[in-house]
Amino acid sequence: MLTVEKAHLLLTREDGLSESPSHHRVALAAAALADHRSAGIVTLEDVPVDRARVLVTAAGTTGDPVLDSSLAQVDALAGRPLVSTVAAGKPDLRKAVVAHLTETGRLTERKAFLATRHVPRGTERAELLAHLTAVVLDEAEPSDEDVLLLGVLQHLNLARRLLPGAHERYDRREMVRRIEALTREDLLVQAVRRAVGGTCGTVTAAAAGSAA
C-alpha cells in the first residue's frame, strides 16, 4: 500500500467517518507528497520547513494508478511553499485512494441515509496501528513511513487514543516525548504541525514543552 492509503485507513473510523474531519486532507497531502518523493517525482528543499518548497524533479508516470491520477496536480505545485501546500490539502488524492482501497477490498461501501460511507474491511487498519504501537514501544525499527504516520497521528492529537498499547506504558508527557524524538526531524511531519498550528498543533506543542 502507498503511504497515503495507509494514512487514510488510519484516519477512517469503523463507521466510515474520519478521525479528524478538519485535518484529514492535510494528513493525506503530506503522505501523498511522501509517496511522490519515493517515486522520484518530487523532492523537498532541505532547508527549515518555513522556507522549504516543493520541487518537481521528474516528468512521466509512476506506474501506480493512484499517484498517476494526481500528476497534473503535482506539476502545479512546483516551487510552492511546502507548509501552505500541505495546509491546502494538495495534492488531493482522497477520491483516488478511496476508490483503490475499495477496489482492493480494504474498504467496503456502505450506504446510509443520504450518504455513502466507505468503512475499513479486514484487519489491516488494526495491523497498522499495532505496528506503530510497536515502534513507539521500541519493539520495531521505524521506517521513514512509520515516522511520518506517527507524526501525523501525534499532531492531529490521535496517537494516545489510537495507540492504546503505547499509552498503557507511557503517560501523556512521556508518550509525546517519545514520538517527538522519533519524528521531529522529518520535514513533512514539521509541515503537518505548521499546517494544523493553532488547533491540534498547539496542544501537542504544549505537551512536548512540559515534557522537556
N, C-alpha and C positions, 0 to 999 in steps of 0.2 A: 504493500500500500504506500501511496505517497504520504508525505508528512501532512499535507493539507487534508487528506482523507482521514488520517488518524486524529488530527485536531478536531475535525467535525464530529467524529464518533465520540471523542472525549467530552465534547460540549453538548451532546444531544442526550437528553434525559430519556428514561424508559417510556414516557408518554409522547415522545417526539418533539417536545418543546426544548428550547435552548436553556442551558445552564446559565447563560449570560447574554440575554437578548440585546443589550445595549452594545456589547463589545464582541459579539460572535464574529462579525465580519473583520474586525481588527485582527483577531487571532488567526482567522483563515488567510488574511492578506500576508501576515508575517510568515506563515507556514508555506504559502504559495511561493513567496519570494525565495524561501529556502530551497524549495524544490526546483525552481528555475535556476538558482545558483548551482545546485548539484548537477543540473542538466547542461551547464555551461552557457546558458542563455544570458544571464546577468551576473554582475559582480556588485559588491557594495564597497564604497570607498572606505579604506582603512584609516579613518580619522574619527575624532569624537562624534558621537551619534548626532548631535545637533547640527553638525556640518556635513554629515555623510549623505551622499547621493546614490541613487540607483543608476548603474551604468549598464547599458545593453551591449553585450560584447560578442554576440553571435547571431547570425540570421539562420533561417531554415527551421525545420521542425525537430521535435524531441523524440517522436515516435510514441509518445504517450498521449492518448486522446484527451485526457483532462487538461494537461498542460498545453497541448497544441490548441485547444479551444480558446485560450487566453492570449495567444501570441500577439494579436493586434493590440490588446490592452497593454501588454508589456512594452511593446515598441513605443507606445505613447508615454511611457513613464521615464524614458531616457533623460537623465540629468535632473530628475525631480528629487527634492529632499526626501530622505528615507522616512523620517518621522511623519511628515504630512502625507506621504504615500500610504503608509500603514494606517494612519488615523482615518484616511478616506476609504479604507477597505479595498485598496487596489493592490494587485489585480483581484477582481471578484470572480472566484471560481465556484461559488456556492452551488449554483444550479447544476453545473457540470459534475461537481463532486457528489451531490445527492443522486443524480441520475446514474452515475457509475457505481456508487455503493449499492444502489437498488438493483441495478443490472447484475452485480456480482453477488447478491444475496446477503450483503452485510446490513442493509436496511430493508425494511418491508413497508409498503404503502398501506396506510390505514385511513379510511375515510371517516370523518366525523362530521357533525352538523356544520354545514357551511365551510368546511375546511378539510384539507387532505394533509395528513402528517406522515412523516417517514421515521419510523421508530427502529432502534437498533435490534438486530436479529442475531442470535447466536451468542457466543462467548467472547468475541474479540474485544469489545469495549472493556469487559471485566479483566481480560488478559492484559490489555494495555495499562489499565490502572494498577494491576498487580505488579507489572514490570516497573512502572515509575515509582511505586512504593518501595520496591527492592533497591532501586537506585538511591532514593533518599536515605534508606537504612544502610547504605554502603554494602549491600549484598549483591549488587550487579554493577559492572563498569558502565558509566554513562557514555552514550554516543552523542554526537552533535545534535541529532534529532531529539534524543531524550532531554538534553539541556534546553532546547527551545520549548518543547512541550511542557516541561516543568516550569519554566519561566512564565509561559502563558498562564498556566493554572495559578501560579503564585500571584501574578499581577492582576488577575481577574478575581482574586480572593476566593478561589475554588480549591486550592491544594489541600487545605486542612479538612474540608468536608469530603472531598473525593478520594483522598488517600488515607482512610481511617487507620490502616496498619501503621502508618508513619506517626500520626498524632497520638497514637496509644503509647509510643515510645518517647516522643518529644513533646514538651509543652509548646505553646504557641511561639514564644520567642526563639526557642531552640530550633523549631522547625523552619521558621523564617530564616534564621541564620544559616542553617544547613543548605536550604535551597538557594539563598543568595550567594553562598560560597560557590555553588555549582554553576550558577547562571549569570553572575554579574558581568562577566567579560563578553558575553555574547551580544553582538551588535543588534540583532533582531529582537532579542529579549529587551534590550535597552529601549528600542523603538516602541515596543508594545507598552513598556512602562510610561514613556513620554505620552503616547497616544491616549492612554486611559488616565493620565495625570489629572488630579482634581477630583477623581471619583475613587475607583478601586486603588489607583496607584498611591494615593496619599495614605491610605490605611496600611498598605504594605510598607511604605517608607517609614511610617511611624513605628511600626513593629520592628523593622530592621534596626532603626535607630536605638530603640530601647534594648535591643539585643546586643548592641555593640559594647 
